[in-house]
Structures are given as structure tokens and as C-alpha cells.
Amino acid sequence: MISKFRLCAATWESSTFVDEDGRVFTSGTGHKGQLGQGPDVLSCGNPTLIHGFPPPGTLIIDLVASMGHTVAVLSNGSVYGWGIGRKGQLGQPFRDCWIPRKIEGIPFHAMRAACGKDFTYIVGDAREGQHLVLGSDKWQVVSAAPRDVYGWRDISTSWSNIYVLLDTGVMLAWGRNDHGQIPLEGLASITKLAAGSEHVLVFNQATGSCLAYGWGEHGNCGDLKGNQDAPVSGTPVLLEAKVLQVGAGCATSWIMT
């Protein structure tokens, strides 16, 4: 019997769930290992248990996914992944993973992770500032990363960007910027952020507004009055409201008030 789920993450055609007992289930379709059930399982109509994962004595503390791969951070600081891995987003060797595989070579105790289209972003203890980007360097998501991220409070990734919210309220951002995905420098007093496919939402506590940046042709960045991209100053999508949570997906945005 499945208890209540406490974590979930989704690729393009599959979903992964962690229940209150720490067990991991997947459902959907996965032709390149996205289900984590082995090469003989390409489809699961209902949530199906991944046997033997996580390892005994560990719990999953963070679960994230992007278009084709899923990553789990464990309570012992190790990181596992499955799905598409040919760009190095699941570490060495560069190949698709049909069952959860430990990502070797992470030089710190992992605390959180986030997945882009072809990369994985991992951070350690905020007091140490250590972080790591694995995978494709398209849009310079690897080579443009800062040396450290001391005091990070939250992280999020789009398909092609990395966003780090610091405990000072300042947000670091790097990666793709041809649609204004990277806000202007100096943006501060941020308390919440969420990145979608090619856009990001930030809640500015000082002004009480939720702003959107990036590619918004489907209305995910608010009313752009016929434009596809949000202005560099951001588009207000909600003003003077108490924002409890923000979320973003593939050309979609959610704001909970």
C-alpha cells in the first residue's frame, strides 16, 4: 500500500514520487531510462516501486527533474540520477541510466540539486559555498558559474539557466539571456523564486510585487502587449499581494496567495 507522497518531480513524460515511508515510485513513459525501472520497463500506467532504492539507512531529501533526467539527493550527502545522461548531466560515464546510479566525484556533502535540460546543478552547505554544474556547457552554464555561492537560500534552474537566491535577498543568475532570462544586476529584497522552461518568477518583498523575466510568448510572463519577451526590468504579474509560493514549468507560471 502506498502512503502519502511527500516529494515529486516530473520529466517530459514521466513522474517520480517519494512516499512518507521513503520509498520511490515512478509512472509514465521512459524510453531512455526516465522510469528508473531497468531497460525492460518503458511504461508504467500506475506508480511503480523502484526496488532497492534508496540504499538502506538513507532517505531522499531532495528530488528534482528536467526534460529527460531525474536526480535525488540523499541524507548522507550522496546524489543519484537516472534517465538521459549522454551530456554528462548524470556524471561519468556519459550515458543514459536505466536505474538509479550514484553520481561519483562530488567533492562535498550535497544538500540540494536542480536540473536543466542538459545539466545538473548541485549545492552543498550554504556556509561552505560549494557548488557544482555537471553536463553540457551550452549557454555557459558551467564555465560562467561563480566560484562559490556562500549563503544560498534557494536554487532553481530553467532549461538553460541557473538561479541562486542568497540569504541577503540578492539573486545570482547565469546562462542563456537571448530572451531576457537574466534580470538586471542589483535586483534585491527577493524572498522567493521559481524558474520555468525559459523564464523565471521572483517575488520582491520590498515592493510587494511578483516579477517575471524571460520568454513569455504563451502568457507565462503576464501581459506583454504583443511582445514575446518580458522587458529587462521585469513584468509585474502580481502587485501588492501576500505571496505564499511561486512555481513555474514549461511556459507556465503559478502564484499562490
C-alpha positions in Angstrom: 0.0 0.0 0.0 1.3 3.5 -1.0 1.3 6.1 1.8 1.1 9.8 1.1 3.7 11.3 -1.3 6.0 13.9 0.2 8.2 14.6 -2.8 7.6 14.5 -6.6 9.3 15.5 -9.8 8.5 15.2 -13.5 10.4 14.8 -16.8 8.7 15.3 -20.1 6.7 12.1 -20.0 7.4 10.5 -16.6 6.8 11.3 -12.9 8.7 10.2 -9.8 7.3 10.2 -6.3 8.7 9.6 -2.8 6.2 8.5 -0.2 6.2 9.1 3.6 8.0 5.8 4.1 10.9 6.8 1.9 10.0 4.5 -1.0 10.4 5.7 -4.6 7.8 5.2 -7.3 7.7 6.1 -11.0 5.0 6.3 -13.6 4.6 7.4 -17.2 6.8 6.7 -20.2 10.6 6.5 -20.4 12.4 5.3 -23.5 15.9 6.3 -22.2 15.7 5.3 -18.5 13.5 8.0 -17.2 11.4 5.5 -15.1 14.5 4.1 -13.4 13.0 0.6 -13.6 15.6 -1.0 -15.9 15.8 -1.4 -19.7 12.9 -3.7 -19.9 10.4 -1.2 -18.5 9.4 1.6 -20.9 6.0 2.4 -19.5 4.2 2.4 -16.1 0.5 3.1 -16.0 0.5 3.4 -12.3 3.1 4.5 -9.7 5.5 1.5 -9.6 8.1 0.9 -6.9 11.8 1.2 -7.7 13.1 -1.8 -5.7 16.3 -1.3 -3.6 16.4 2.5 -3.8 17.4 4.5 -1.9 20.1 2.4 -0.2 19.4 1.1 3.3 19.9 3.7 6.0 19.3 6.7 3.7 16.4 9.0 2.9 15.8 11.2 -0.1 15.9 14.8 1.0 15.6 16.5 -2.4 14.1 15.2 -5.7 14.3 17.2 -9.0 14.0 16.6 -12.7 14.1 18.2 -16.1 13.1 17.1 -19.6 14.9 13.8 -19.6 16.6 13.1 -16.3 15.8 12.9 -12.6 18.2 13.4 -9.6 17.8 12.5 -6.0 19.9 13.9 -3.1 20.2 11.5 -0.2 20.5 12.2 3.5 24.1 11.0 3.5 25.1 13.7 1.0 25.3 11.5 -2.0 23.5 12.1 -5.2 21.8 9.6 -7.6 20.3 10.1 -11.0 18.6 8.2 -13.8 17.4 8.9 -17.4 19.2 10.7 -20.1 22.9 11.2 -19.3 24.8 11.5 -22.6 25.7 15.1 -22.0 27.3 14.3 -18.6 24.4 15.5 -16.5 24.5 12.3 -14.6 28.3 12.2 -14.2 30.7 9.6 -15.6 30.3 7.6 -17.8 28.3 9.8 -20.2 25.4 7.5 -21.0 21.8 7.0 -20.2 21.0 5.4 -16.9 18.2 2.9 -16.7 18.3 2.5 -12.9 19.4 5.0 -10.2 23.1 5.4 -10.4 25.3 7.2 -7.9 27.0 10.4 -9.3 30.6 10.0 -8.3 33.2 12.7 -7.8 31.1 15.3 -6.0 33.7 16.9 -3.6 31.3 17.9 -0.9 28.2 16.8 1.1 25.3 17.6 -1.3 22.2 19.4 0.2 20.1 20.4 -2.8 20.0 19.9 -6.6 18.3 21.3 -9.7 18.1 20.0 -13.2 18.3 21.9 -16.5 17.7 20.4 -19.9 21.2 19.0 -20.3 22.8 19.7 -16.9 22.5 19.2 -13.2 23.3 21.8 -10.6 24.3 20.6 -7.0 25.0 22.7 -3.9 26.5 21.9 -0.6 26.3 23.5 2.8 25.4 27.2 2.4 28.1 28.1 5.0 30.8 26.5 2.7 29.5 27.9 -0.6 30.5 24.8 -2.6 28.6 24.0 -5.8 29.0 22.0 -9.0 27.5 22.0 -12.5 27.6 18.7 -14.4 26.8 18.3 -18.1 26.7 20.5 -21.2 28.3 23.9 -21.2 25.8 25.3 -23.7 25.0 28.9 -22.8 28.0 28.8 -20.5 26.1 27.3 -17.6 29.3 25.5 -16.5 32.0 28.0 -17.4 30.2 31.1 -16.2 29.4 29.8 -12.8 30.7 31.9 -9.9 33.5 30.4 -7.8 31.2 29.9 -4.8 27.6 30.6 -3.6 28.1 31.3 0.1 24.8 31.9 1.9 22.5 30.4 -0.7 18.9 30.2 0.4 17.2 28.6 -2.6 18.1 27.4 -6.1 16.2 26.9 -9.3 17.0 26.1 -13.0 15.4 26.7 -16.3 16.3 24.6 -19.3 19.3 26.9 -19.9 19.8 29.0 -16.8 20.8 28.7 -13.1 19.4 31.0 -10.4 20.7 31.2 -6.9 18.9 33.2 -4.2 21.2 34.3 -1.4 20.2 35.0 2.2 20.9 38.7 1.5 17.9 38.7 -0.9 20.2 39.1 -3.9 19.8 36.6 -6.8 22.7 35.3 -8.8 21.9 34.2 -12.4 23.8 32.9 -15.4 23.3 31.1 -18.6 21.0 31.9 -21.6 19.9 35.5 -22.0 18.7 36.0 -25.5 15.1 36.4 -24.2 15.9 38.4 -21.1 16.1 35.4 -18.8 18.7 37.1 -16.6 17.4 40.0 -14.6 19.4 43.2 -14.4 22.1 43.3 -11.7 21.1 44.9 -8.4 17.8 43.1 -8.0 17.4 42.7 -4.3 14.9 42.0 -1.5 13.9 38.8 -3.2 12.3 36.1 -1.0 11.0 33.6 -3.5 11.9 32.4 -7.0 10.9 29.8 -9.5 12.3 29.0 -12.9 10.3 27.5 -15.8 11.4 26.4 -19.2 12.9 29.8 -20.3 11.6 32.2 -17.7 11.8 33.0 -14.0 9.5 34.4 -11.4 10.8 36.4 -8.4 8.9 37.9 -5.5 10.2 41.2 -4.4 9.3 41.7 -0.7 10.3 45.4 -0.7 7.8 46.3 -3.4 5.3 43.5 -2.7 5.4 42.5 -6.4 6.0 39.3 -8.3 8.0 39.9 -11.4 8.6 37.7 -14.5 11.7 37.7 -16.7 12.4 35.8 -19.9 10.5 34.2 -22.8 6.7 34.8 -22.3 5.1 34.2 -25.6 2.5 31.9 -24.0 1.4 34.3 -21.4 3.6 32.8 -18.7 5.2 36.2 -18.0 1.9 38.2 -17.8 0.5 40.6 -20.4 3.4 41.6 -22.6 1.2 43.5 -25.0 2.1 41.5 -28.1 5.7 41.0 -27.3 7.3 37.6 -26.7 9.9 38.6 -24.2 9.5 40.3 -20.8 11.3 43.7 -20.6 14.7 43.7 -18.8 13.1 45.4 -15.9 10.7 42.5 -15.5 6.9 42.3 -16.0 4.7 42.6 -12.9 2.4 39.7 -12.8 1.0 40.4 -9.4 1.2 43.5 -7.3 0.7 44.3 -3.6 -0.2 40.7 -2.6 1.0 38.3 0.1 2.7 35.7 -2.0 2.9 32.3 -0.2 4.6 30.4 -3.0 5.6 30.7 -6.7 6.1 27.9 -9.3 7.0 27.7 -12.9 7.0 25.0 -15.6 7.1 24.7 -19.4 5.8 28.1 -20.4 3.5 28.1 -17.3 3.6 30.1 -14.0 1.8 29.6 -10.7 1.4 32.1 -7.8 -0.2 31.1 -4.5 -1.5 34.0 -2.4 
